[in-house]
């Protein structure tokens, strides 16, 4: 719901995917239509966050009116949406601000549960060692209490991902790991977290992959890039789309529990869903793509940081 719950996001070409009128009601209707298509395609997990604009509100209103009762919803706390429904913000401002305090957790959890009382998974949004959240006993105790109520606890991690995943693995409450899932960026360009994610899965964590299409850099919109040239050639041979092939590459890794789509439109969702037909890829193709498109981790995140909200 990152690309559906607010009028601006960093995905390439995101602005052209949304209704010309960016009113709340127009965006709500658009989000509902994409969610309807997700159900039709057999997709059942919805990824929200408090900072994704009105994502939780849109999902809650959809579930109350549509066939959403069989869907599983997860959300995140820790970022606060500050763009106030603007696509561009003023210099010195941000679209969202990180606050990893127990007070923020308490407030945002209440807001999330008011809209989504059957919330299945609640995650720290963009956990990193530098934010201090993984050493905040009050936060960890509050998450443990939530887990005792039957809500799974996860962490969405950000760069540096490997260090964050290593820190997560040592956190316990009551003699058992606090976190049941990890959500991380992993794609053909940034493969740096592969070993750490495989180890997490081996230890019992459910691995959720985000940004598998690198915010559009692994789609047909990445015009003129080496990645698009390679993927286009291979996708044509398989009679599929560039995005479906990139997603299938991710899904072929046996430790991937779930791969998020991030689609903004019905057409994108249908194209993404062809990955379900392709995965797992043939080993030789899987290896060839991985070797051809792997990028330096630091360069990847520098390029991501330069993406423009649109």
RODO-2510 file (C-alpha; in nm, 4 decimals, decimal comma):
residues 310
     n   res          X          Y          Z
     1     x     0,0000     0,0000     0,0000
     2     x     0,3027     0,2329    -0,0047
     3     x     0,2166     0,3360    -0,3614
     4     x    -0,1617     0,3432    -0,3091
     5     x    -0,2192     0,5164     0,0230
     6     x    -0,0832     0,8625    -0,0558
     7     x    -0,0568     1,0860    -0,3636
     8     x     0,3233     1,0788    -0,3878
     9     x     0,5873     0,8049    -0,3803
    10     x     0,9360     0,7400    -0,5196
    11     x     0,8520     0,4639    -0,7702
    12     x     0,9464     0,5531    -1,1281
    13     x     0,6432     0,6964    -1,3075
    14     x     0,4235     0,6696    -0,9990
    15     x     0,2489     0,9966    -1,0773
    16     x     0,1082     0,8629    -1,4030
    17     x    -0,0424     0,5602    -1,2285
    18     x    -0,2842     0,7487    -1,0072
    19     x    -0,6115     0,9290    -1,0800
    20     x    -0,5679     1,2745    -1,2281
    21     x    -0,7621     1,4047    -0,9318
    22     x    -0,5636     1,3227    -0,6194
    23     x    -0,8492     1,3774    -0,3750
    24     x    -0,8868     1,1341    -0,0855
    25     x    -1,2028     0,9873    -0,2359
    26     x    -1,0490     0,9424    -0,5815
    27     x    -0,7456     0,7737    -0,4273
    28     x    -0,9677     0,5559    -0,2089
    29     x    -1,1674     0,4371    -0,5110
    30     x    -0,8467     0,3644    -0,7021
    31     x    -0,7000     0,1670    -0,4111
    32     x    -1,0213    -0,0332    -0,3745
    33     x    -1,0122    -0,1277    -0,7435
    34     x    -0,6536    -0,2548    -0,7161
    35     x    -0,7397    -0,4508    -0,4012
    36     x    -1,0392    -0,6049    -0,5784
    37     x    -0,8056    -0,7254    -0,8524
    38     x    -0,5630    -0,8642    -0,5953
    39     x    -0,8386    -1,0827    -0,4515
    40     x    -0,9402    -1,1937    -0,8010
    41     x    -0,5799    -1,2996    -0,8661
    42     x    -0,5669    -1,4965    -0,5422
    43     x    -0,3400    -1,2580    -0,3511
    44     x    -0,4236    -1,2428     0,0177
    45     x    -0,1648    -1,0376     0,2088
    46     x    -0,1887    -0,6576     0,2345
    47     x     0,1093    -0,4540     0,3539
    48     x     0,0298    -0,1219     0,5262
    49     x     0,2086     0,1313     0,7457
    50     x     0,1047     0,4310     0,9510
    51     x     0,3240     0,6478     0,7270
    52     x     0,1655     0,5282     0,4019
    53     x    -0,0806     0,8148     0,4052
    54     x    -0,4313     0,6732     0,4415
    55     x    -0,3374     0,3151     0,3570
    56     x    -0,4935     0,1644     0,6683
    57     x    -0,8071     0,3716     0,6235
    58     x    -0,8389     0,2631     0,2588
    59     x    -0,7895    -0,1037     0,3463
    60     x    -1,0354    -0,0872     0,6364
    61     x    -1,3077     0,0712     0,4226
    62     x    -1,2421    -0,1832     0,1466
    63     x    -1,2610    -0,4768     0,3849
    64     x    -1,5915    -0,3552     0,5220
    65     x    -1,7485    -0,3327     0,1748
    66     x    -1,5639    -0,5872    -0,0346
    67     x    -1,4646    -0,9521    -0,0205
    68     x    -1,1674    -0,8858     0,1992
    69     x    -1,2519    -1,1028     0,4965
    70     x    -1,0089    -1,3733     0,3857
    71     x    -0,7141    -1,1345     0,3557
    72     x    -0,4335    -1,1005     0,6079
    73     x    -0,3222    -0,7473     0,6925
    74     x     0,0092    -0,6365     0,8365
    75     x     0,1146    -0,2843     0,9257
    76     x     0,4094    -0,0937     1,0653
    77     x     0,4775     0,1754     1,3217
    78     x     0,7694     0,4141     1,3664
    79     x     0,7329     0,6594     1,0794
    80     x     0,4870     0,9466     1,0854
    81     x     0,3385     1,0768     0,7603
    82     x     0,4098     1,4511     0,7464
    83     x     0,3514     1,5451     0,3812
    84     x    -0,0143     1,6356     0,4508
    85     x    -0,1343     1,4914     0,1179
    86     x     0,1223     1,6850    -0,0856
    87     x     0,3241     1,5278    -0,3656
    88     x     0,6175     1,7632    -0,3104
    89     x     0,7221     1,9123     0,0214
    90     x     0,9134     2,2293     0,0941
    91     x     1,2902     2,2357     0,1279
    92     x     1,3915     2,1109     0,4698
    93     x     1,0727     1,9099     0,5118
    94     x     1,0216     1,5352     0,4722
    95     x     0,7349     1,3181     0,3565
    96     x     0,7701     1,1024     0,6667
    97     x     0,9657     1,1286     0,9904
    98     x     1,1039     0,8373     1,1920
    99     x     1,0156     0,8199     1,5633
   100     x     1,1117     0,4932     1,7318
   101     x     0,9874     0,5706     2,0831
   102     x     0,7522     0,3755     2,3057
   103     x     0,5158     0,6738     2,3010
   104     x     0,5034     0,6597     1,9203
   105     x     0,4423     0,2852     1,9327
   106     x     0,1552     0,3246     2,1773
   107     x    -0,0123     0,5999     1,9770
   108     x     0,0315     0,4433     1,6347
   109     x    -0,0702     0,0971     1,7536
   110     x    -0,3940     0,2455     1,8851
   111     x    -0,4524     0,4183     1,5519
   112     x    -0,3803     0,1002     1,3563
   113     x    -0,6053    -0,1208     1,5672
   114     x    -0,8903     0,1293     1,5580
   115     x    -0,8986     0,0808     1,1808
   116     x    -0,7782    -0,2791     1,1590
   117     x    -0,8840    -0,4659     1,4738
   118     x    -0,7830    -0,8025     1,3228
   119     x    -0,4280    -0,6907     1,2499
   120     x    -0,2167    -1,0049     1,2080
   121     x     0,1368    -0,8623     1,1932
   122     x     0,2809    -0,5431     1,3410
   123     x     0,6327    -0,4415     1,2409
   124     x     0,8908    -0,1853     1,3370
   125     x     0,9168     0,0376     1,0313
   126     x     1,2711     0,0713     0,8977
   127     x     1,4578    -0,0668     1,1968
   128     x     1,8294     0,0103     1,2072
   129     x     2,0880    -0,0151     1,4853
   130     x     2,1394     0,3627     1,4740
   131     x     1,7767     0,4417     1,5636
   132     x     1,8192     0,2737     1,9023
   133     x     1,4881     0,0896     1,8735
   134     x     1,6485    -0,2535     1,8995
   135     x     1,7977    -0,1599     2,2380
   136     x     1,4900     0,0192     2,3731
   137     x     1,3639    -0,2098     2,6492
   138     x     1,0325    -0,0248     2,6827
   139     x     0,9578    -0,0690     2,3143
   140     x     1,0611    -0,4343     2,3116
   141     x     0,8528    -0,5089     2,6209
   142     x     0,5493    -0,3394     2,4663
   143     x     0,5932    -0,5460     2,1493
   144     x     0,6234    -0,8622     2,3612
   145     x     0,2930    -0,7760     2,5315
   146     x     0,1310    -0,7321     2,1897
   147     x     0,2707    -1,0671     2,0806
   148     x     0,1149    -1,2274     2,3894
   149     x    -0,2228    -1,1041     2,2602
   150     x    -0,1751    -1,3060     1,9409
   151     x    -0,0311    -1,0459     1,7033
   152     x     0,2865    -1,1522     1,5251
   153     x     0,5773    -0,9108     1,5667
   154     x     0,8120    -0,8281     1,2813
   155     x     1,0694    -0,5761     1,1724
   156     x     1,1043    -0,4060     0,8385
   157     x     1,4740    -0,3313     0,8024
   158     x     1,6617    -0,0613     0,6168
   159     x     2,0211     0,0020     0,5148
   160     x     2,2518    -0,1270     0,6622
   161     x     2,0308    -0,4335     0,6382
   162     x     2,2809    -0,7060     0,7270
   163     x     2,3830    -0,5393     1,0523
   164     x     2,0179    -0,4880     1,1434
   165     x     1,9294    -0,8508     1,0725
   166     x     2,2187    -0,9655     1,2911
   167     x     2,1005    -0,7417     1,5747
   168     x     1,7433    -0,8697     1,5460
   169     x     1,8474    -1,2314     1,5807
   170     x     1,9677    -1,1829     1,9396
   171     x     1,6512    -1,0189     2,0755
   172     x     1,4425    -1,2431     2,2988
   173     x     1,1604    -1,2096     2,5463
   174     x     1,0611    -1,4933     2,7747
   175     x     1,3403    -1,7092     2,6415
   176     x     1,2137    -1,7081     2,2813
   177     x     1,2809    -1,4788     1,9855
   178     x     1,0625    -1,1678     1,9942
   179     x     1,0343    -1,1315     1,6181
   180     x     0,8588    -1,3853     1,3981
   181     x     0,9261    -1,2152     1,0642
   182     x     1,1678    -0,9841     0,8874
   183     x     1,0891    -0,7625     0,5884
   184     x     1,3853    -0,6570     0,3783
   185     x     1,4844    -0,5121     0,0433
   186     x     1,6160    -0,7787    -0,1910
   187     x     1,6240    -0,7732    -0,5687
   188     x     1,8430    -0,8346    -0,8715
   189     x     2,0312    -0,5106    -0,8134
   190     x     2,0856    -0,5301    -0,4369
   191     x     2,1598    -0,8898    -0,3410
   192     x     2,3715    -0,7990    -0,0390
   193     x     2,1305    -0,9329     0,2244
   194     x     2,0890    -1,2782     0,0677
   195     x     2,3041    -1,4748     0,3120
   196     x     2,1652    -1,2935     0,6161
   197     x     1,8065    -1,3504     0,5021
   198     x     1,8751    -1,7171     0,4284
   199     x     2,0185    -1,7524     0,7792
   200     x     1,7148    -1,5773     0,9270
   201     x     1,4825    -1,8194     0,7487
   202     x     1,6923    -2,1136     0,8674
   203     x     1,6494    -1,9837     1,2234
   204     x     1,2721    -1,9796     1,1872
   205     x     1,1943    -1,6256     1,0768
   206     x     0,9382    -1,5713     0,8015
   207     x     1,1084    -1,3646     0,5309
   208     x     0,9073    -1,0967     0,3479
   209     x     1,0719    -0,9242     0,0522
   210     x     0,9974    -0,5594    -0,0264
   211     x     1,1102    -0,3468    -0,3209
   212     x     1,1692    -0,6541    -0,5352
   213     x     1,1366    -0,4274    -0,8398
   214     x     1,3743    -0,1656    -0,6979
   215     x     1,1109     0,1094    -0,7054
   216     x     1,0638     0,0650    -1,0786
   217     x     1,4289     0,0242    -1,1724
   218     x     1,3565    -0,3375    -1,2663
   219     x     1,0578    -0,2613    -1,4866
   220     x     1,0073    -0,1402    -1,8426
   221     x     1,0236     0,2163    -1,7098
   222     x     1,3980     0,1928    -1,6501
   223     x     1,4631     0,3071    -2,0070
   224     x     1,8230     0,2985    -2,1253
   225     x     1,9586     0,0933    -1,8334
   226     x     2,1651    -0,2249    -1,8670
   227     x     1,9173    -0,3998    -1,6376
   228     x     1,6289    -0,3365    -1,8746
   229     x     1,8302    -0,4581    -2,1730
   230     x     1,9123    -0,7888    -2,0033
   231     x     1,5655    -0,8452    -1,8597
   232     x     1,3869    -0,7535    -2,1833
   233     x     1,5832    -1,0114    -2,3800
   234     x     1,5179    -1,2884    -2,1285
   235     x     1,1529    -1,1918    -2,0736
   236     x     1,0825    -1,1998    -2,4471
   237     x     1,2202    -1,5522    -2,4682
   238     x     0,9852    -1,6583    -2,1866
   239     x     0,6836    -1,4690    -2,3252
   240     x     0,6506    -1,2679    -2,0065
   241     x     0,7112    -0,9168    -1,8760
   242     x     1,0256    -0,7620    -1,7335
   243     x     0,8674    -0,7079    -1,3927
   244     x     0,7310    -1,0638    -1,3696
   245     x     1,0746    -1,2049    -1,4465
   246     x     1,2419    -0,9853    -1,1838
   247     x     0,9855    -1,0929    -0,9244
   248     x     1,0195    -1,4584    -1,0200
   249     x     1,3964    -1,4311    -0,9698
   250     x     1,3352    -1,3212    -0,6113
   251     x     1,0676    -1,5847    -0,5495
   252     x     1,2956    -1,8632    -0,6722
   253     x     1,5111    -1,8308    -0,3591
   254     x     1,3832    -2,1066    -0,1274
   255     x     1,4081    -1,8899     0,1849
   256     x     1,1681    -1,6232     0,0535
   257     x     0,8391    -1,6655     0,2365
   258     x     0,6552    -1,3879     0,0569
   259     x     0,7330    -1,1250    -0,2060
   260     x     0,5402    -0,7973    -0,2066
   261     x     0,4201    -0,6544    -0,5368
   262     x     0,3992    -0,2820    -0,4740
   263     x     0,1784    -0,2344    -0,7814
   264     x     0,0008     0,0981    -0,8324
   265     x    -0,2488    -0,0145    -1,0967
   266     x    -0,4581    -0,3147    -1,1963
   267     x    -0,2446    -0,3583    -1,5091
   268     x     0,0770    -0,3655    -1,3083
   269     x    -0,0714    -0,6162    -1,0654
   270     x    -0,1721    -0,8491    -1,3471
   271     x     0,1727    -0,8210    -1,5002
   272     x     0,3422    -0,8844    -1,1643
   273     x     0,1248    -1,1900    -1,1040
   274     x     0,2765    -1,3727    -1,4006
   275     x     0,5728    -1,4324    -1,1682
   276     x     0,3581    -1,6994    -1,0028
   277     x     0,3643    -1,8923    -1,3312
   278     x     0,7388    -1,8487    -1,3825
   279     x     0,8798    -1,9291    -1,0396
   280     x     1,0918    -2,1179    -0,9737
   281     x     1,3169    -2,0223    -1,2636
   282     x     1,5521    -2,2695    -1,4255
   283     x     1,8784    -2,2737    -1,2246
   284     x     2,0933    -2,1620    -1,5172
   285     x     1,8717    -1,8624    -1,5951
   286     x     1,8464    -1,7740    -1,2271
   287     x     2,2235    -1,7724    -1,1885
   288     x     2,2792    -1,5847    -1,5140
   289     x     2,0443    -1,3029    -1,4179
   290     x     2,1954    -1,2738    -1,0718
   291     x     2,5467    -1,2441    -1,2052
   292     x     2,4551    -0,9985    -1,4815
   293     x     2,2605    -0,7478    -1,2725
   294     x     2,4209    -0,7475    -0,9264
   295     x     2,5080    -0,3934    -0,8151
   296     x     2,7303    -0,2553    -0,5407
   297     x     2,5184    -0,2220    -0,2272
   298     x     2,6274     0,1318    -0,1390
   299     x     2,5665     0,2495    -0,4947
   300     x     2,2220     0,0910    -0,4927
   301     x     2,1146     0,2779    -0,1809
   302     x     2,2663     0,6030    -0,3039
   303     x     2,0629     0,5697    -0,6242
   304     x     1,7501     0,4913    -0,4243
   305     x     1,7987     0,7982    -0,2083
   306     x     1,8109     1,0129    -0,5235
   307     x     1,4700     0,8939    -0,6502
   308     x     1,2191     1,1767    -0,6772
   309     x     0,8754     1,1745    -0,5141
   310     x     0,6126     1,1944    -0,7883
***
